[in-house]
């Protein structure tokens, strides 16, 4: 059986089969690390995929004289921490920037009631996102939480930019509909800003 370090060297030389073997060997341990940090199964799967993209892109940085396992697991931890930080920075996932500008002033940012309401809304929106079909959650996460352009999403997903535009539109519409439905279920009818 070829050791991990030799497989990494072969993958670096362009052997896709060697890289695939590394993925097969590490997908379970990487997922376990990510899942334990993030606590969400679907999110952990997405981040695990991102980890292997990063590993592939940064394989040239791996020192084949060292052990592969700590290197890939460090990437898993760092990638997950980055994802968590991005989530924390997105206090409120709004899809219409004019809504933020019209409704949140500088002084509001210091108001505990406004902060509480924004946190509540953020939690509610995340709940809605988690109920969307997987393909829509990925699009929403890439576009609005990761702030990827449509071109970048096309590259990540291996589809055309036009296809991404359609998927973003459909994902937003599905999210808006689910958001409204859940508000009504909770007895809180509310209008979102019109979609652009």
C-alpha positions in Angstrom: 0.0 0.0 0.0 1.4 3.4 -1.0 1.8 5.8 1.9 0.0 9.2 2.0 3.1 11.2 1.4 4.0 9.3 -1.8 0.4 9.7 -3.0 0.6 13.4 -2.3 3.9 13.6 -4.4 2.2 11.7 -7.2 -0.9 13.9 -7.1 1.4 17.0 -7.2 2.9 15.5 -10.4 -0.5 15.4 -12.0 -1.8 11.9 -11.0 -5.5 12.5 -10.4 -5.9 8.9 -9.3 -3.5 9.5 -6.5 -5.4 12.6 -5.4 -8.7 10.6 -5.5 -7.1 8.0 -3.3 -6.1 10.7 -0.8 -9.7 12.0 -0.8 -11.0 8.5 -0.2 -8.6 8.0 2.7 -9.3 11.3 4.4 -13.0 12.2 3.6 -14.2 10.5 6.8 -11.7 12.1 9.2 -12.0 15.5 7.5 -15.8 15.4 7.7 -15.6 14.4 11.4 -13.4 17.3 12.2 -15.6 19.8 10.3 -18.8 18.4 11.7 -17.6 18.6 15.3 -16.7 22.3 14.8 -19.7 23.4 12.8 -22.4 21.2 14.2 -24.5 21.1 11.0 -24.4 18.1 8.8 -25.1 19.8 5.5 -22.8 22.6 6.3 -20.1 20.1 7.3 -20.5 18.4 4.0 -20.1 21.6 2.1 -17.1 22.7 4.0 -15.5 19.2 3.6 -15.8 19.6 -0.1 -14.2 23.1 0.2 -11.4 21.5 2.2 -10.5 19.1 -0.6 -10.6 22.0 -3.1 -8.2 23.9 -1.0 -6.0 20.8 -0.5 -5.9 20.3 -4.3 -5.0 24.0 -4.9 -2.4 24.1 -2.2 -0.8 20.7 -2.6 2.3 22.4 -3.9 2.8 23.8 -0.4 2.9 20.3 1.2 6.3 19.2 2.4 6.5 15.5 1.3 9.1 14.9 4.0 6.4 15.4 6.6 3.2 13.5 7.5 0.2 14.3 5.3 -2.5 13.7 8.0 -1.7 16.7 10.2 -1.4 18.9 7.2 -4.8 18.1 5.8 -6.4 18.2 9.2 -5.0 21.6 9.8 -6.5 22.8 6.6 -9.9 21.3 7.7 -9.7 23.1 11.0 -8.7 26.4 9.4 -11.3 26.2 6.7 -14.0 25.5 9.2 -12.9 28.4 11.5 -12.9 30.7 8.5 -16.5 29.6 7.7 -17.6 30.3 11.3 -16.0 33.7 11.2 -17.8 34.6 8.0 -21.1 33.4 9.5 -20.5 35.7 12.5 -19.7 38.6 10.3 -23.0 38.1 8.5 -25.1 39.2 11.5 -28.1 39.6 9.2 -28.5 38.1 5.8 -30.4 40.7 3.9 -31.0 40.4 0.2 -31.8 44.0 -0.5 -29.1 46.5 0.6 -31.5 49.5 0.4 -33.6 47.8 3.1 -30.6 47.9 5.4 -29.8 51.5 4.6 -33.4 52.6 5.0 -34.0 50.8 8.2 -30.7 50.8 10.2 -29.1 54.0 11.1 -25.7 54.4 12.8 -27.3 55.1 16.2 -29.5 52.0 15.8 -26.3 49.8 15.8 -25.8 50.7 19.5 -29.4 50.1 20.5 -29.8 46.8 22.4 -33.3 46.3 21.1 -32.2 46.7 17.5 -29.3 44.3 18.1 -31.7 41.8 19.6 -34.2 42.1 16.7 -31.4 41.8 14.2 -30.1 38.6 15.9 -33.6 37.2 16.1 -34.1 37.9 12.4 -30.7 36.4 11.6 -31.6 33.3 13.5 -35.0 33.1 11.7 -33.4 33.5 8.3 -30.8 30.8 9.0 -33.7 28.5 10.0 -35.4 29.3 6.7 -32.1 28.6 4.8 -31.7 25.3 6.5 -35.2 24.2 5.3 -34.4 25.0 1.6 -33.5 22.2 -0.7 -29.7 21.5 -0.7 -29.1 23.0 -4.1 -30.7 26.3 -3.1 -28.8 26.4 0.3 -25.5 26.0 -1.6 -26.4 28.9 -4.0 -27.6 31.1 -1.1 -24.4 30.3 1.0 -22.0 30.9 -1.9 -23.8 34.1 -3.1 -24.9 35.8 0.1 -22.8 34.3 2.9 -19.6 33.7 1.1 -20.1 36.7 -1.1 -19.1 34.9 -4.3 -19.8 36.5 -7.6 -22.0 34.6 -10.1 -18.8 34.0 -12.1 -17.1 32.5 -9.1 -20.1 30.3 -8.3 -20.1 29.1 -11.9 -16.5 28.1 -11.5 -17.1 26.3 -8.2 -20.2 24.4 -9.4 -19.0 23.8 -12.9 -22.0 25.4 -14.6 -22.4 28.4 -16.8 -22.8 31.9 -15.4 -26.2 32.2 -17.0 -27.3 29.0 -15.2 -26.0 30.5 -11.9 -28.1 33.6 -12.5 -31.2 31.4 -12.9 -30.4 29.4 -9.9 -29.8 32.5 -7.7 -33.1 33.9 -8.8 -34.9 30.6 -8.1 -33.1 30.2 -4.7 -34.1 33.8 -3.7 -37.7 33.2 -4.7 -37.9 29.9 -2.8 -36.3 31.5 0.2 -38.7 34.5 0.1 -41.7 32.2 -0.2 -40.6 30.0 2.7 -39.8 33.1 4.8 -43.3 34.5 4.2 -44.9 31.1 4.9 -43.1 30.7 8.2 -44.0 34.3 9.2 -47.6 33.6 8.6 -47.4 30.3 10.5 -46.0 32.2 13.5 -48.8 34.7 13.2 -46.5 37.5 12.1 -47.6 38.6 8.6 -44.8 40.8 7.2 -43.8 42.1 3.8 -40.3 41.8 2.5 -38.9 44.4 0.1 -39.8 43.7 -3.5 -37.3 41.5 -5.3 -35.1 43.2 -7.8 
